[in-house]
């Protein structure tokens, strides 16, 4: 599956994940989020930056929701609950957030 963005064909899987992570840009993330009716805020970007950092700097780690909760609690210096993350990424913080972050689809099972 492919779509046109910024004068370039961008390939995605059937689930909407980028085939080539090199295609990702912040502008593309904004576009992908818009397709899912999400307007990216600083908190969205914190999650996206964390997911990208974990993937690219930590042996292609794809954190689950519990791990994201802990990381965002530290980053935001407050107790973050699951609802807070699902308010940002309603379809699943790790999966929907990862898709918008330009990461490949996680193969791990389970959620929390």
C-alpha positions in Angstrom: 0.0 0.0 0.0 1.4 3.4 -0.8 0.3 7.1 -0.7 1.7 10.3 -1.9 3.3 12.7 0.6 5.3 15.8 -0.1 5.9 14.7 -3.7 7.1 11.2 -2.8 5.5 7.8 -2.7 5.5 6.4 0.8 5.0 2.6 1.2 3.1 1.2 4.1 2.1 -2.2 5.2 -1.6 -3.3 5.1 -1.7 -2.2 8.8 -0.5 1.3 7.9 3.1 1.0 9.2 5.9 2.5 7.2 7.9 0.0 5.1 11.0 2.2 5.2 11.6 4.0 8.5 13.8 6.4 6.5 10.6 7.9 5.0 9.6 9.3 8.4 9.7 13.0 9.1 7.9 15.1 11.7 5.7 16.5 8.9 4.7 13.0 7.9 4.0 12.2 11.6 1.6 15.2 11.7 0.0 13.9 8.5 -0.4 10.3 9.8 -1.8 11.6 13.1 -4.3 13.8 11.2 -5.5 10.7 9.3 -6.4 9.3 12.7 -8.0 12.5 13.9 -5.1 13.3 16.3 -3.6 16.7 16.7 -0.1 16.3 18.0 0.7 18.1 21.2 4.0 18.3 23.2 2.9 15.3 25.1 2.3 13.3 21.9 5.8 14.3 20.8 7.2 13.2 24.1 5.7 9.7 23.5 6.8 9.6 19.9 10.3 10.8 20.7 10.5 8.1 23.4 9.3 5.3 21.1 11.7 6.4 18.4 14.6 6.6 20.8 13.9 3.2 22.3 13.7 1.6 18.8 16.7 3.3 17.2 19.0 3.6 20.3 18.0 0.5 22.2 18.3 -2.5 20.0 14.9 -2.0 18.2 13.0 -2.1 21.5 9.3 -1.5 21.1 8.0 -0.6 24.6 4.6 -1.8 25.8 2.1 0.5 27.5 3.4 -0.2 31.0 6.9 0.8 30.0 5.6 4.0 28.3 3.7 4.9 31.5 6.9 4.7 33.6 8.9 6.7 31.1 6.3 9.4 30.7 5.8 9.6 34.5 9.5 10.4 34.8 9.5 12.8 31.9 6.4 14.7 33.0 7.3 14.5 36.7 3.9 13.2 37.6 2.0 9.9 38.1 0.7 9.0 34.6 -2.1 6.5 34.3 -3.2 4.4 31.4 -6.1 6.7 30.6 -3.7 9.6 30.1 -1.9 7.7 27.4 -5.1 6.4 25.8 -6.4 9.9 25.7 -3.3 10.7 23.5 -3.4 7.5 21.4 -6.9 6.0 21.7 -6.2 2.9 19.7 -3.2 1.9 21.8 -0.3 4.1 22.9 2.4 1.5 21.8 0.9 0.5 18.5 -0.8 3.7 17.3 2.0 5.8 18.7 4.5 3.5 17.1 2.7 3.8 13.7 2.7 7.6 13.9 6.4 7.5 15.0 7.3 5.6 11.8 8.3 2.4 13.5 7.6 -1.1 12.2 4.6 -3.0 13.6 5.4 -4.6 17.0 5.2 -8.4 17.0 4.8 -8.7 20.7 1.6 -10.1 22.1 -0.4 -8.6 24.9 -0.9 -5.1 25.9 -0.3 -3.9 29.4 
